[in-house]
Amino acid sequence: MRHFGQIAPEVRQRLFHREPSRFTADSPARLLAAALGATLYSPATRPRLADDIAKQSARGVVSMVLCLEDSIDDADVQDAEENLVRQLRELAGHPGYAADPALLFIRVRTPGQIPDLTRRLGPAAAVLSGFVLPKFTEERGIPFLEALAAAEAASGRRLFAMPVLESPELLYRETRVETLEGIFRAVDKYRDRVLALRLGVTDFCSSYGLRRGPDMTAYDVQVVASVIADVVNMLGRADGTGFTVTGPVWEYFRVQERMFKPQLRRSPFLEGQADELREALIEHAMDGLLREIALDQANGLLGKTCIHPSHVLPVHALSVVSHEEFSDAQDILRPERGGGGVLRSAYTNKMNEVKPHRAWAERTLLRAEAFGVANEDIGFVELLAAGIPT
């Protein structure tokens, strides 16, 4: 699979200075974590789940979570499990899917579901990349990670964990540091199997009866922003001890009222661009999403939880490395710069300080491997427009 693989090769050549790399479920974990992109969630109860997965994969989705937890009613768990097993077995033999599969994860409720579902899937477990672990703390998370290790040993295939950080203990100030320290101990022990940490911002808001509107980002809700900052501070460090932390879910996919239209027309992300594309973004409440993605990246998050297919392309388009970023990163990491120093950027608009900017440059080149590098004259709108199905 590869990002933007759904568009024609000649279009990719026009868009990219360096095209996104191909990767598979067996690629190094470091690349897979960077390449998750927009992880699309789907309830495991969907009656045509196998077809949905194949369709979204063909449209550019590279990671999906099939949910047995909050997205379904408590009374529907058994039926959802049976449907999931049936649909994944169908998917394993789906025409054309095996040639370009997405990374698939199951969001479970209990540790016991991990080995049970893996056993029930049998050979069809080959389509799985791992499991999403809900409401993760050290105490609750260790049994999930032990169950994952057992399922991996029994199935003979690599399985990753993606813990979701969403518990009240993490949110509340008086227990936050202790909870984060415990989470670090748990995920550090199973470091080779923890692909990324996911943020459950909806649960954070729930603890205070809050819900951000379509013109607000998670970073405008201060109690939530403070948690994100502390998670990155303690779990997302660039010194080799950190993990990939993904961005929070964006809940909106259509604005019913037109009250935001004048504001969205002045969006800095769309200034001077085509009216048709601007209208499409307005209709799908994308302006807030675009701002939140930009803030995710500025705050050290990579990738995003998504609940609607219309969110996928914006996340991926804004994940592409610009030609300017790529130029700066390459300059900073040149072998002859190993001793440090300061240099003027090739774009002559900033200072590149070799030692302080090294970790940023390394992260940027990893993102470039996953999402590619845009040509000099290519921006977000061109990348987005090229990926929209005709």
C-alpha positions in Angstrom: 0.0 0.0 0.0 1.0 3.6 -0.3 -0.5 7.0 0.4 -2.1 8.6 -2.7 -1.8 5.2 -4.4 -5.4 5.6 -5.5 -4.5 8.4 -8.0 -3.0 7.9 -11.4 0.8 7.6 -11.6 1.1 10.6 -14.0 -0.8 12.8 -11.5 1.5 11.7 -8.6 4.5 12.6 -10.7 3.1 16.1 -11.2 2.3 16.5 -7.5 5.3 15.0 -5.8 9.0 15.9 -5.7 9.4 12.5 -3.9 6.5 10.1 -4.0 5.2 8.3 -0.9 7.0 5.0 -0.3 5.2 1.7 -0.6 4.8 -0.3 2.7 3.1 -3.4 3.9 1.8 -4.7 7.2 5.2 -6.3 7.7 7.2 -3.0 7.3 9.2 -1.7 10.2 7.0 -0.5 13.1 8.6 3.0 13.0 7.4 3.5 9.4 3.9 2.0 10.0 3.4 4.3 13.0 4.2 7.3 10.9 2.1 6.1 8.0 -1.2 5.4 9.9 -2.6 8.7 8.7 -6.3 9.1 9.0 -7.4 6.0 10.9 -11.0 5.4 10.0 -13.3 3.9 12.7 -16.2 1.7 11.8 -18.7 -0.2 14.1 -18.2 -3.9 13.9 -22.0 -4.3 13.4 -22.0 -3.0 9.8 -23.7 -5.8 7.7 -21.4 -5.2 4.7 -18.2 -4.5 6.6 -16.0 -6.5 4.3 -17.2 -4.5 1.3 -16.8 -1.3 3.2 -13.2 -2.1 4.1 -12.3 -3.0 0.5 -14.0 0.2 -0.8 -12.3 2.5 1.6 -8.9 0.9 1.0 -9.3 1.4 -2.7 -10.1 5.1 -2.0 -6.9 5.7 -0.1 -7.6 4.6 3.5 -4.5 2.8 4.8 -5.7 2.1 8.4 -9.0 1.2 10.0 -10.3 0.3 13.4 -13.3 -2.1 13.6 -15.0 -1.2 16.9 -16.6 -3.5 19.4 -16.5 -0.9 22.2 -18.2 2.5 22.5 -19.6 2.6 19.0 -22.0 -0.3 19.6 -24.7 -1.0 22.2 -23.7 -3.2 25.1 -26.5 -5.6 24.1 -25.0 -6.0 20.6 -21.5 -7.3 21.5 -22.1 -10.9 20.8 -23.8 -10.3 17.5 -21.0 -7.8 16.6 -18.3 -10.3 17.3 -20.0 -12.9 15.1 -20.5 -10.4 12.3 -16.8 -9.3 12.6 -15.5 -12.8 12.4 -17.8 -13.6 9.4 -16.9 -10.4 7.6 -13.1 -10.7 8.1 -13.2 -14.2 6.8 -15.0 -12.9 3.8 -12.5 -10.1 3.4 -9.6 -12.5 3.5 -10.9 -13.9 0.2 -12.2 -10.7 -1.2 -11.3 -10.2 -4.9 -8.6 -7.5 -5.3 -8.3 -6.7 -1.6 -5.3 -8.9 -0.9 -3.3 -6.9 -3.5 -3.5 -3.7 -1.5 -4.9 -4.3 2.0 -5.3 -1.6 4.7 -3.9 -2.0 8.2 -6.8 -3.4 10.3 -7.2 -3.2 14.0 -10.0 -4.4 16.3 -11.1 -2.2 19.2 -12.0 -4.6 22.0 -13.7 -4.2 25.4 -12.0 -6.9 27.4 -8.6 -8.7 27.3 -10.2 -12.1 26.7 -11.6 -10.9 23.4 -8.1 -10.7 21.9 -7.2 -14.4 22.0 -10.8 -15.5 21.5 -11.3 -13.4 18.3 -7.8 -14.4 16.9 -8.7 -18.1 17.5 -12.1 -17.8 15.9 -10.7 -16.0 12.8 -8.2 -18.8 12.2 -6.3 -18.2 8.9 -8.3 -15.0 8.4 -6.4 -13.4 11.3 -3.8 -12.7 8.6 -5.8 -9.6 7.6 -5.3 -8.2 11.1 -2.5 -5.8 12.2 -3.5 -5.7 15.8 -5.9 -4.4 18.5 -6.9 -1.1 20.0 -7.0 -1.1 23.8 -9.6 1.1 25.5 -9.3 3.3 28.6 -5.7 2.4 29.0 -3.9 2.7 32.3 -1.2 0.6 33.8 -3.5 -1.5 35.9 -6.1 -2.0 33.2 -3.7 -2.1 30.3 -1.3 -4.9 31.3 -3.9 -7.7 31.0 -4.7 -6.4 27.5 -1.0 -6.4 26.5 -0.5 -9.9 28.0 -3.5 -11.2 26.0 -2.0 -9.6 22.9 1.3 -11.4 23.4 -0.5 -14.7 23.9 -2.6 -14.2 20.8 0.5 -13.4 18.8 2.2 -16.5 20.0 -0.8 -18.6 19.2 -1.4 -17.2 15.7 2.3 -17.0 14.7 1.9 -13.5 13.3 2.9 -10.0 14.4 0.2 -8.1 16.2 0.4 -4.5 17.4 -1.4 -2.7 20.2 -2.7 0.8 20.0 -3.7 1.9 23.6 -6.3 4.6 23.9 -5.6 7.2 26.5 -9.0 8.4 27.7 -9.4 7.5 31.4 -10.6 10.0 34.0 -7.4 9.3 36.0 -5.4 10.8 33.1 -7.7 13.8 32.9 -7.8 14.8 36.6 -4.9 16.9 37.6 -4.3 15.2 41.0 -3.8 11.8 39.4 -2.4 12.7 36.0 1.3 12.4 36.5 1.0 9.2 38.4 -1.2 7.7 35.7 1.1 8.8 33.0 4.1 7.3 34.8 2.2 4.0 35.0 1.2 4.1 31.4 4.8 4.6 30.4 5.9 1.6 32.5 3.3 -0.6 30.8 4.0 0.5 27.2 7.7 0.6 27.7 7.7 -3.1 28.8 5.9 -4.0 25.5 7.6 -1.3 23.4 8.1 -3.6 20.4 4.3 -4.2 20.2 3.0 -0.7 20.9 2.5 0.9 17.5 1.0 4.2 18.6 -0.9 5.8 21.5 -4.3 7.2 20.6 -6.1 10.1 22.5 -9.7 9.7 23.5 -10.7 13.4 23.6 -14.4 12.7 23.5 -14.2 10.8 26.8 -12.1 13.7 28.3 -14.8 16.2 27.3 -17.5 13.8 28.7 -16.0 14.0 32.2 -16.9 17.7 32.3 -20.1 17.7 30.2 -18.3 19.4 27.3 -18.5 19.1 23.6 -16.5 21.3 21.2 -18.4 22.9 18.3 -17.4 22.7 14.6 -15.7 26.0 14.8 -13.6 24.9 17.8 -10.5 22.6 18.0 -9.5 20.4 20.9 -6.8 23.0 21.7 -9.5 25.6 22.4 -10.9 23.4 25.2 -8.2 24.2 27.8 -8.8 21.2 30.1 -8.3 18.9 27.1 -5.4 20.9 25.7 -3.6 20.5 29.0 -3.9 16.7 28.9 -2.6 16.6 25.3 0.4 18.7 26.3 1.2 16.4 29.3 0.8 13.2 27.2 3.2 14.5 24.6 5.6 15.8 27.4 5.8 12.4 29.1 5.1 9.9 26.3 6.0 11.6 23.0 9.6 12.6 23.6 12.1 12.6 20.7 14.9 11.1 22.7 14.2 7.5 21.9 11.9 6.9 24.9 8.8 8.3 23.3 6.0 6.9 21.2 3.9 8.1 18.2 0.8 9.9 19.6 -2.1 10.3 17.2 -4.5 13.3 17.0 -8.0 13.3 18.5 -11.2 12.5 16.7 -13.0 15.2 14.7 -16.7 14.6 15.2 -18.3 16.8 12.5 -18.9 15.9 8.8 -21.6 18.3 7.9 -22.8 21.7 9.2 -26.5 21.8 9.0 -26.7 25.6 9.7 -25.0 28.0 7.4 -24.1 30.4 10.1 -20.3 29.7 9.7 -20.2 30.2 6.0 -18.9 33.8 6.0 -16.1 32.8 8.4 -15.2 29.7 6.4 -14.9 31.7 3.2 -12.1 33.7 4.9 -10.2 30.5 5.9 -6.5 31.1 5.6 -6.2 27.5 4.3 -8.3 28.3 1.3 -7.3 31.8 0.5 -7.4 32.4 -3.3 -8.4 28.9 -4.2 -11.2 27.6 -6.3 -14.8 28.4 -5.2 -16.0 24.9 -5.9 -13.5 23.3 -3.6 -14.1 25.9 -1.0 -17.8 25.2 -1.1 -17.2 21.5 -0.7 -15.1 22.1 2.4 -17.7 24.4 3.8 -20.4 21.8 3.4 -18.4 19.2 5.2 -17.3 21.4 8.1 -13.7 21.1 7.2 -12.3 24.4 8.3 -12.2 23.4 11.9 -10.7 20.1 11.0 -8.0 21.7 9.0 -7.1 24.0 11.9 -7.1 21.1 14.3 -4.8 19.0 12.0 -2.3 21.9 11.8 -2.4 22.2 15.6 -2.0 18.5 16.0 1.2 18.6 14.0 2.5 21.7 15.8 2.0 19.9 19.1 3.8 16.7 18.1 0.9 14.5 17.1 0.9 12.4 13.9 -2.1 10.9 12.3 -5.7 11.3 13.4 -8.7 9.3 14.5 -11.5 9.7 12.0 -15.2 8.8 12.0 -16.1 9.8 8.4 -14.5 9.0 5.1 -14.6 12.7 4.1 -11.9 13.4 6.8 -9.3 11.1 5.3 -8.1 13.2 2.4 -7.6 16.4 4.4 -5.5 14.5 7.0 -3.4 12.9 4.3 -3.0 16.1 2.2 -1.8 18.0 5.3 0.6 15.2 6.2 2.5 15.6 2.9 5.9 17.2 3.6 6.3 20.5 1.7 9.3 21.0 -0.5 10.6 23.7 1.8 10.3 21.4 4.9 12.2 18.7 3.0 14.9 21.1 1.9 15.4 22.3 5.5 15.5 18.8 6.9 18.0 17.5 4.3 20.3 20.5 5.0 20.2 20.0 8.8 21.0 16.2 8.5 23.9 16.5 6.0 26.8 14.5 7.4 29.1 17.5 7.3 26.7 19.3 9.7 27.3 16.7 12.4 29.2 19.2 14.5 26.3 21.6 14.7 26.2 25.3 13.7 23.7 27.6 12.1 22.9 28.0 8.4 20.5 30.0 6.4 17.7 27.9 4.8 17.7 27.3 1.0 14.5 29.3 0.9 16.4 32.2 2.6 13.5 32.9 5.0 14.7 31.2 8.3 17.5 30.0 10.4 18.3 26.3 10.6 20.2 25.5 13.8 21.6 22.0 13.3 21.6 20.5 16.8 18.2 21.9 18.1 16.4 21.2 14.8 17.9 17.6 14.3 15.0 15.7 15.9 12.5 17.8 13.9 14.4 17.0 10.7 14.5 13.3 11.5 10.7 13.2 12.1 10.1 15.2 8.9 12.1 12.8 6.7 10.2 9.9 8.3 6.9 11.6 7.4 8.3 12.3 3.9 8.9 8.5 3.5 5.3 7.8 4.4 3.5 10.7 2.8 5.9 12.0 0.2 7.3 15.4 -0.6 5.2 17.9 -2.6 6.7 19.7 -5.6 7.6 23.4 -5.1 4.4 24.7 -6.6 2.0 22.2 -5.0 0.0 22.9 -1.9 -2.7 21.4 0.2 -5.6 22.2 -2.1 -3.9 20.6 -5.2 -3.2 17.4 -3.1 -6.8 17.4 -1.8 -8.4 17.9 -5.2 -6.3 15.2 -6.8 -7.5 12.7 -4.3 -11.2 13.4 -4.6 -12.9 10.6 -6.6 -14.3 11.8 -10.0 
